[in-house]
Amino acid sequence: MGTKIISFIKKETILCISLLLAIISAFFVHPDSGYANYVDWHTLMLLFSLMAVMAGLQRLGVFRKIGITLLSHTKNTRQLALILVFLPFFFSMLITNDVALITFVPFAVIVLKLAHMEILLVPIVILQTVAANLGSMLTPMGNPQNLYLFSQSKMSLADFLGLMLPYTVVSALCLFIIIFFFKKKRIDIIDMENDCNISGRLVFMYLILFSICLLCVMDILDVKILTAITIIFLILFDRKIFISIDYSLLGTFIGFFIFIGNMGRLPQFHSFIENLIIGNEAPVSILASQVISNVPSALLLSGFTDNWNALIIGTNLGGLGTLIASMASLISYKQIARNYPGKRKVYLIWFTITNIIMLSILFAIYLFLNK
């Protein structure tokens, strides 16, 4: 029993921390009717629906099929790197950074083996991870903190895209320049067996459901209607997806909502955090992300400032840096650690160097744009 508990804590560390903080805060602010207003149900219901859609499309092999189709035209190592890196970059804008990495990192491992180019494994996976975290910056549905902050800020979709576009463009340019320095070596055309058993009818229905999600993101449709449609759809057509949804992420949100709500009702604590963050939203959120990752940082700091632009930029840039700055980065590391344990050290070294360089460039862009 004790072993199972320890294993669960290791696997769901952030969830456990959020729930522990919620419980501790309850000793200072005893549960009352005010607790009901803490939780942002709009974000949670929208996040649930988006996760269901992405889990369904991933299970059907849609993203892998697209990748195989693109790779069929690959002639050299530079083209191979471009495709493998920019697949998660662009897909993360719609399917979230973690789903992009879950899909395309194992895919890259298989491709590099078939191409006899495992020497590129570490740099490609590092760039895929950076690309997924950077590409996801652009849209509200790119990552959980964006979805939450977009909902809280009440800004329009156009304003959000405009805010993050300069950083996304610079990120794409940097990735392209890095890949340009890859040695251009001819490779045999990669012939991957397409074992994706795709149901066109089910894919079409998931795409319709995704379109409904976008209507909620744009605040055209009530999220309660979306959630009801999602649950009914899964019950009728794809019940297995219920077990694929990341409920621990939803639980993490709830834990931090309770903690933030309670701490906000303590004048001294609220004043301390407010004085710390006001005017320094971006650097504080970047630093906080290095320690507790960017999703909890967004949840925690959002209760003490209404400078949404700086907070959105800071928590997105904060996904770069340490391995836990963005929890999605752990997905790639686990793939390397499990399949290539001898490469863990070199992976961590170059991962950290690459992230620090990219973070420095993008933070310099932030300072330039906000002089």
Number of C-alpha atoms within 10 A of each C-alpha: 6 7 8 9 10 12 12 13 14 11 11 14 14 21 23 18 17 20 20 15 16 21 16 12 19 17 10 12 18 12 13 8 7 12 15 11 11 16 17 15 14 17 22 21 19 25 23 20 24 25 21 25 25 24 22 23 20 17 18 18 20 19 21 20 16 11 18 17 12 14 19 12 12 19 16 16 21 19 20 25 24 20 18 26 27 19 24 32 30 21 21 27 22 22 25 28 32 25 23 29 29 16 20 25 25 16 15 23 21 14 21 20 13 15 16 12 14 15 10 15 19 21 19 22 26 22 24 29 31 27 28 30 31 29 31 29 33 26 23 25 26 26 29 24 24 25 19 24 22 23 19 15 15 12 14 14 15 10 12 20 15 13 18 19 16 15 23 20 13 16 22 16 12 14 20 15 11 11 21 14 9 15 10 14 10 13 16 12 14 17 12 13 7 11 9 13 11 14 11 11 8 15 17 12 14 21 14 13 20 21 12 21 25 18 15 18 21 16 14 11 14 14 22 14 12 22 20 12 15 24 16 13 15 17 13 9 11 14 14 13 18 17 10 14 20 14 14 14 18 17 17 21 26 22 26 25 24 24 24 23 22 23 21 18 13 13 9 11 12 17 12 11 17 17 13 13 19 14 13 14 25 26 19 20 29 27 19 21 28 20 17 16 26 31 26 27 25 26 22 19 20 22 16 20 16 14 16 18 18 21 28 28 23 26 34 30 30 31 28 31 26 20 20 17 26 30 20 24 24 16 17 21 20 13 17 21 14 10 12 12 12 11 13 17 11 12 20 16 10 14 24 17 14 17 21 15 13 21 19 14 15 20 20 12 14 18 10 9 9 8 5
